[in-house]
Structure formats: structure tokens, C-alpha cells
Amino acid sequence: MVLATLSVQKTGMITLPKKWRDRHPATRLIAEETPDGLLIRPVSEIEYYEEADGSFGLRFPLGMDMRRFQKMFRAARRRVEAEEDRTKNAKLSSRR
């Protein structure tokens, strides 16, 4: 773990070390209060999540262009359908 001392300006602005900005080229960050203190992390374009009740999904914290979403959805659907076809064909050939 790399630690650094950060300065807070009078306006509340915090400057991150250049090494960190280069390693995590995010333009938006999330600051979260934890039992250990303040956690600052980059906002991912797409976040996968799982809840305690077993539900899961994707979040788009920065939003997403609908055309891009449609392309991603169609590509995922094609992969699922191809996998279903492979499974179905494998079951049919094992019966023979």
C-alpha cells in the first residue's frame, strides 16, 4: 500500500500526486467514509455489483450513450445464445 500526505486547499480542493493521477486516469472520484477513515477511489465507467440478497447487475455511474448500450447488449445476447446453442448441441450429440 502506498501512502501519501494530501493537502486540502481553503476551497476544499485536494490534489492527488501525479503518480496516482497517471496510474488512475479518472476524471471523477468517489469519496466514501469508512470505519478506517476516508476512502477515495476512481469511478469506473461500468461497475459490477452483488447484493447480500443474491441480486447482481451493472451500474453506469457516469451514464452511457444509448447506442453504445444497445451494441453491448446485443453482443452479450449473441454470446449467451451461442453458449445455449453449444450446450443444446452437446446434449443432442451425447444422446446419440
N, CA, C and O atoms as a DFTB+ gen file, in Angstrom:
384 C
 N C O
     1  1       0.840      -1.168       0.000
     2  2       0.000       0.000       0.000
     3  2       0.889       1.236       0.000
     4  3       1.837       1.323       0.781
     5  1       0.588       2.181      -0.866
     6  2       1.356       3.419      -0.948
     7  2       0.582       4.513      -0.235
     8  3      -0.597       4.732      -0.509
     9  1       1.245       5.189       0.670
    10  2       0.618       6.280       1.409
    11  2       1.198       7.605       0.965
    12  3       2.362       7.684       0.575
    13  1       0.390       8.640       1.024
    14  2       0.856       9.985       0.709
    15  2       0.084      10.964       1.566
    16  3      -1.071      10.723       1.915
    17  1       0.716      12.053       1.898
    18  2       0.041      13.125       2.615
    19  2      -0.530      14.080       1.585
    20  3       0.192      14.579       0.721
    21  1      -1.838      14.334       1.679
    22  2      -2.506      15.216       0.735
    23  2      -2.849      16.523       1.425
    24  3      -3.184      16.545       2.610
    25  1      -2.762      17.603       0.679
    26  2      -3.110      18.914       1.224
    27  2      -4.509      19.291       0.775
    28  3      -4.903      19.041      -0.364
    29  1      -5.259      19.902       1.695
    30  2      -6.601      20.382       1.375
    31  2      -6.526      21.907       1.287
    32  3      -6.108      22.582       2.228
    33  1      -6.941      22.428       0.136
    34  2      -6.950      23.879      -0.075
    35  2      -8.069      24.513       0.747
    36  3      -8.928      23.804       1.272
    37  1      -8.067      25.832       0.864
    38  2      -9.129      26.539       1.587
    39  2     -10.487      26.288       0.948
    40  3     -11.511      26.312       1.631
    41  1     -10.502      26.048      -0.366
    42  2     -11.759      25.806      -1.084
    43  2     -12.232      24.363      -0.929
    44  3     -13.318      24.016      -1.395
    45  1     -11.422      23.513      -0.275
    46  2     -11.777      22.110      -0.099
    47  2     -11.180      21.216      -1.171
    48  3     -11.368      20.001      -1.128
    49  1     -10.467      21.784      -2.127
    50  2      -9.869      21.011      -3.211
    51  2      -8.672      20.218      -2.684
    52  3      -7.862      20.725      -1.908
    53  1      -8.582      18.965      -3.124
    54  2      -7.474      18.083      -2.744
    55  2      -6.680      17.759      -3.998
    56  3      -7.263      17.443      -5.035
    57  1      -5.364      17.833      -3.918
    58  2      -4.515      17.498      -5.056
    59  2      -3.930      16.108      -4.851
    60  3      -3.315      15.824      -3.824
    61  1      -4.133      15.236      -5.856
    62  2      -3.570      13.889      -5.813
    63  2      -2.181      13.909      -6.433
    64  3      -1.941      14.656      -7.381
    65  1      -1.259      13.099      -5.914
    66  2       0.078      13.030      -6.504
    67  2       0.013      12.616      -7.981
    68  3      -0.851      11.831      -8.372
    69  1       0.923      13.144      -8.787
    70  2       0.936      12.877     -10.222
    71  2       1.035      11.387     -10.520
    72  3       0.391      10.910     -11.454
    73  1       1.824      10.637      -9.751
    74  2       1.942       9.187      -9.964
    75  2       0.571       8.519      -9.885
    76  3       0.265       7.631     -10.681
    77  1      -0.241       8.938      -8.941
    78  2      -1.574       8.359      -8.794
    79  2      -2.473       8.766      -9.945
    80  3      -3.221       7.949     -10.481
    81  1      -2.396      10.043     -10.324
    82  2      -3.238      10.505     -11.444
    83  2      -2.863       9.783     -12.728
    84  3      -3.733       9.473     -13.541
    85  1      -1.571       9.511     -12.918
    86  2      -1.126       8.787     -14.120
    87  2      -1.585       7.328     -14.079
    88  3      -1.972       6.768     -15.105
    89  1      -1.544       6.720     -12.905
    90  2      -1.931       5.316     -12.752
    91  2      -3.447       5.113     -12.820
    92  3      -3.918       4.062     -13.255
    93  1      -4.200       6.115     -12.391
    94  2      -5.670       6.039     -12.373
    95  2      -6.231       7.258     -13.106
    96  3      -6.642       8.229     -12.470
    97  1      -6.249       7.211     -14.434
    98  2      -6.647       8.399     -15.208
    99  2      -8.163       8.650     -15.196
   100  3      -8.783       8.760     -16.254
   101  1      -8.745       8.737     -14.019
   102  2     -10.183       9.004     -13.898
   103  2     -10.396      10.503     -13.746
   104  3      -9.575      11.202     -13.152
   105  1     -11.487      10.979     -14.280
   106  2     -11.820      12.388     -14.111
   107  2     -12.809      12.584     -12.971
   108  3     -13.067      13.710     -12.549
   109  1     -13.361      11.476     -12.476
   110  2     -14.286      11.534     -11.338
   111  2     -13.866      10.507     -10.291
   112  3     -13.446       9.396     -10.616
   113  1     -13.988      10.903      -9.045
   114  2     -13.628      10.046      -7.927
   115  2     -14.797       9.978      -6.952
   116  3     -15.625      10.886      -6.892
   117  1     -14.853       8.902      -6.198
   118  2     -15.849       8.756      -5.143
   119  2     -15.110       8.827      -3.821
   120  3     -14.101       8.150      -3.625
   121  1     -15.613       9.640      -2.925
   122  2     -15.077       9.701      -1.564
   123  2     -16.099       9.030      -0.662
   124  3     -17.277       9.390      -0.663
   125  1     -15.637       8.049       0.108
   126  2     -16.532       7.276       0.956
   127  2     -15.973       7.246       2.374
   128  3     -14.783       7.006       2.582
   129  1     -16.839       7.489       3.333
   130  2     -16.418       7.411       4.717
   131  2     -16.485       5.958       5.167
   132  3     -17.528       5.319       5.026
   133  1     -15.398       5.429       5.703
   134  2     -15.340       4.048       6.171
   135  2     -14.938       4.059       7.645
   136  3     -14.534       5.100       8.164
   137  1     -15.043       2.923       8.321
   138  2     -14.602       2.880       9.728
   139  2     -13.124       3.245       9.883
   140  3     -12.714       3.721      10.941
   141  1     -12.316       3.024       8.830
   142  2     -10.886       3.344       8.894
   143  2     -10.580       4.779       8.511
   144  3      -9.443       5.224       8.669
   145  1     -11.563       5.516       8.013
   146  2     -11.327       6.886       7.585
   147  2     -11.941       7.141       6.222
   148  3     -12.948       6.527       5.870
   149  1     -11.354       8.030       5.461
   150  2     -11.865       8.410       4.153
   151  2     -11.221       7.564       3.055
   152  3      -9.998       7.443       2.994
   153  1     -12.042       6.988       2.201
   154  2     -11.568       6.184       1.079
   155  2     -11.888       6.951      -0.196
   156  3     -13.041       7.312      -0.433
   157  1     -10.880       7.201      -1.012
   158  2     -11.065       7.885      -2.294
   159  2     -10.709       6.896      -3.385
   160  3      -9.612       6.337      -3.392
   161  1     -11.655       6.675      -4.327
   162  2     -11.393       5.729      -5.411
   163  2     -11.958       6.261      -6.715
   164  3     -12.919       7.031      -6.712
   165  1     -11.360       5.850      -7.839
   166  2     -11.858       6.296      -9.141
   167  2     -13.241       5.711      -9.427
   168  3     -13.556       4.602      -8.994
   169  1     -14.046       6.451     -10.146
   170  2     -15.345       5.952     -10.581
   171  2     -15.116       5.183     -11.873
   172  3     -14.581       5.724     -12.841
   173  1     -15.525       3.921     -11.883
   174  2     -15.410       3.109     -13.086
   175  2     -16.523       3.480     -14.041
   176  3     -17.595       3.918     -13.623
   177  1     -16.265       3.305     -15.317
   178  2     -17.284       3.573     -16.320
   179  2     -18.443       2.593     -16.159
   180  3     -19.610       2.958     -16.302
   181  1     -18.098       1.342     -15.859
   182  2     -19.103       0.307     -15.627
   183  2     -18.715      -0.430     -14.358
   184  3     -17.575      -0.871     -14.215
   185  1     -19.661      -0.563     -13.437
   186  2     -19.395      -1.261     -12.184
   187  2     -20.297      -2.480     -12.067
   188  3     -21.508      -2.382     -12.269
   189  1     -19.713      -3.621     -11.744
   190  2     -20.472      -4.833     -11.456
   191  2     -20.755      -4.835      -9.962
   192  3     -19.877      -4.489      -9.170
   193  1     -21.967      -5.217      -9.558
   194  2     -22.271      -5.272      -8.140
   195  2     -23.025      -6.547      -7.794
   196  3     -23.707      -7.127      -8.639
   197  1     -22.895      -6.971      -6.554
   198  2     -23.646      -8.096      -5.988
   199  2     -24.193      -7.645      -4.649
   200  3     -23.483      -7.040      -3.845
   201  1     -25.470      -7.946      -4.415
   202  2     -26.111      -7.585      -3.158
   203  2     -26.178      -8.808      -2.247
   204  3     -26.017      -9.938      -2.707
   205  1     -26.412      -8.587      -0.978
   206  2     -26.492      -9.678       0.005
   207  2     -27.643     -10.630      -0.294
   208  3     -27.582     -11.807       0.062
   209  1     -28.693     -10.129      -0.946
   210  2     -29.850     -10.978      -1.264
   211  2     -29.635     -11.848      -2.498
   212  3     -30.539     -12.574      -2.913
   213  1     -28.435     -11.777      -3.088
   214  2     -28.128     -12.597      -4.260
   215  2     -28.343     -11.893      -5.582
   216  3     -27.966     -12.427      -6.624
   217  1     -28.935     -10.717      -5.573
   218  2     -29.124      -9.984      -6.829
   219  2     -27.781      -9.394      -7.278
   220  3     -26.887      -9.168      -6.462
   221  1     -27.658      -9.154      -8.554
   222  2     -26.431      -8.602      -9.111
   223  2     -26.770      -7.821     -10.370
   224  3     -27.892      -7.893     -10.871
   225  1     -25.805      -7.080     -10.874
   226  2     -26.048      -6.313     -12.093
   227  2     -24.913      -5.377     -12.410
   228  3     -23.813      -5.505     -11.874
   229  1     -25.189      -4.432     -13.287
   230  2     -24.216      -3.434     -13.698
   231  2     -24.749      -2.049     -13.373
   232  3     -25.950      -1.795     -13.461
   233  1     -23.845      -1.163     -12.998
   234  2     -24.174       0.247     -12.796
   235  2     -23.332       1.057     -13.771
   236  3     -22.211       0.676     -14.106
   237  1     -23.872       2.153     -14.212
   238  2     -23.158       3.073     -15.089
   239  2     -23.128       4.433     -14.398
   240  3     -23.940       5.304     -14.711
   241  1     -22.191       4.624     -13.455
   242  2     -22.174       5.839     -12.638
   243  2     -22.075       7.134     -13.438
   244  3     -22.568       8.173     -12.998
   245  1     -21.451       7.082     -14.593
   246  2     -21.292       8.294     -15.401
   247  2     -22.329       8.375     -16.513
   248  3     -22.277       9.274     -17.353
   249  1     -23.276       7.429     -16.517
   250  2     -24.250       7.386     -17.601
   251  2     -23.663       6.664     -18.802
   252  3     -22.483       6.313     -18.805
   253  1     -24.476       6.442     -19.816
   254  2     -23.994       5.759     -21.002
   255  2     -24.830       6.162     -22.209
   256  3     -26.047       6.316     -22.112
   257  1     -24.169       6.330     -23.336
   258  2     -24.846       6.606     -24.587
   259  2     -25.711       5.400     -24.952
   260  3     -25.237       4.266     -24.887
   261  1     -26.954       5.621     -25.330
   262  2     -27.882       4.526     -25.601
   263  2     -27.407       3.645     -26.759
   264  3     -27.587       2.428     -26.708
   265  1     -26.815       4.220     -27.784
   266  2     -26.310       3.395     -28.904
   267  2     -25.239       2.435     -28.426
   268  3     -25.219       1.267     -28.814
   269  1     -24.349       2.933     -27.583
   270  2     -23.290       2.070     -27.050
   271  2     -23.901       0.964     -26.195
   272  3     -23.474      -0.188     -26.277
   273  1     -24.886       1.299     -25.383
   274  2     -25.557       0.296     -24.562
   275  2     -26.202      -0.771     -25.443
   276  3     -26.090      -1.961     -25.149
   277  1     -26.877      -0.363     -26.520
   278  2     -27.519      -1.323     -27.417
   279  2     -26.499      -2.265     -28.035
   280  3     -26.744      -3.468     -28.125
   281  1     -25.355      -1.734     -28.465
   282  2     -24.306      -2.577     -29.048
   283  2     -23.793      -3.593     -28.029
   284  3     -23.619      -4.768     -28.353
   285  1     -23.552      -3.139     -26.798
   286  2     -23.061      -4.040     -25.756
   287  2     -24.109      -5.099     -25.431
   288  3     -23.775      -6.269     -25.247
   289  1     -25.370      -4.694     -25.362
   290  2     -26.449      -5.627     -25.041
   291  2     -26.600      -6.681     -26.130
   292  3     -26.735      -7.868     -25.837
   293  1     -26.576      -6.246     -27.381
   294  2     -26.709      -7.194     -28.498
   295  2     -25.542      -8.170     -28.537
   296  3     -25.736      -9.361     -28.784
   297  1     -24.333      -7.675     -28.297
   298  2     -23.155      -8.552     -28.294
   299  2     -23.261      -9.579     -27.169
   300  3     -22.943     -10.752     -27.367
   301  1     -23.705      -9.146     -25.994
   302  2     -23.867     -10.069     -24.866
   303  2     -24.945     -11.105     -25.181
   304  3     -24.785     -12.283     -24.864
   305  1     -26.030     -10.673     -25.797
   306  2     -27.113     -11.605     -26.142
   307  2     -26.632     -12.645     -27.151
   308  3     -26.997     -13.817     -27.053
   309  1     -25.812     -12.225     -28.127
   310  2     -25.264     -13.175     -29.109
   311  2     -24.379     -14.209     -28.420
   312  3     -24.425     -15.391     -28.762
   313  1     -23.569     -13.771     -27.446
   314  2     -22.706     -14.712     -26.719
   315  2     -23.542     -15.702     -25.917
   316  3     -23.230     -16.892     -25.887
   317  1     -24.595     -15.225     -25.270
   318  2     -25.466     -16.119     -24.490
   319  2     -26.147     -17.118     -25.413
   320  3     -26.200     -18.309     -25.104
   321  1     -26.670     -16.649     -26.542
   322  2     -27.342     -17.541     -27.488
   323  2     -26.377     -18.575     -28.061
   324  3     -26.747     -19.735     -28.243
   325  1     -25.148     -18.162     -28.346
   326  2     -24.147     -19.101     -28.865
   327  2     -23.834     -20.170     -27.817
   328  3     -23.702     -21.347     -28.155
   329  1     -23.716     -19.774     -26.562
   330  2     -23.451     -20.735     -25.491
   331  2     -24.633     -21.684     -25.320
   332  3     -24.439     -22.880     -25.103
   333  1     -25.845     -21.166     -25.415
   334  2     -27.031     -22.029     -25.325
   335  2     -27.053     -23.037     -26.475
   336  3     -27.396     -24.202     -26.272
   337  1     -26.689     -22.592     -27.683
   338  2     -26.630     -23.499     -28.837
   339  2     -25.589     -24.588     -28.621
   340  3     -25.843     -25.754     -28.925
   341  1     -24.405     -24.220     -28.092
   342  2     -23.353     -25.218     -27.833
   343  2     -23.834     -26.246     -26.815
   344  3     -23.616     -27.445     -26.988
   345  1     -24.481     -25.782     -25.765
   346  2     -24.997     -26.688     -24.733
   347  2     -26.057     -27.616     -25.308
   348  3     -26.056     -28.818     -25.043
   349  1     -26.944     -27.056     -26.084
   350  2     -28.019     -27.841     -26.704
   351  2     -27.438     -28.891     -27.647
   352  3     -27.865     -30.045     -27.619
   353  1     -26.475     -28.513     -28.478
   354  2     -25.837     -29.443     -29.414
   355  2     -25.061     -30.534     -28.683
   356  3     -25.050     -31.688     -29.113
   357  1     -24.417     -30.169     -27.582
   358  2     -23.664     -31.160     -26.803
   359  2     -24.613     -32.195     -26.207
   360  3     -24.293     -33.383     -26.179
   361  1     -25.768     -31.757     -25.734
   362  2     -26.749     -32.693     -25.181
   363  2     -27.292     -33.618     -26.261
   364  3     -27.470     -34.815     -26.037
   365  1     -27.554     -33.049     -27.437
   366  2     -28.075     -33.868     -28.548
   367  2     -27.047     -34.911     -28.992
   368  3     -27.401     -36.066     -29.233
   369  1     -25.789     -34.515     -29.101
   370  2     -24.769     -35.463     -29.570
   371  2     -24.463     -36.524     -28.507
   372  3     -24.052     -37.632     -28.851
   373  1     -24.656     -36.205     -27.224
   374  2     -24.406     -37.213     -26.188
   375  2     -25.514     -38.270     -26.146
   376  3     -25.297     -39.377     -25.654
   377  1     -26.680     -37.937     -26.654
   378  2     -27.795     -38.884     -26.684
   379  2     -27.621     -39.931     -27.796
   380  3     -28.213     -41.009     -27.750
   381  1     -26.824     -39.599     -28.758
   382  2     -26.671     -40.496     -29.930
   383  2     -25.776     -41.628     -29.629
   384  3     -25.537     -42.473     -30.492
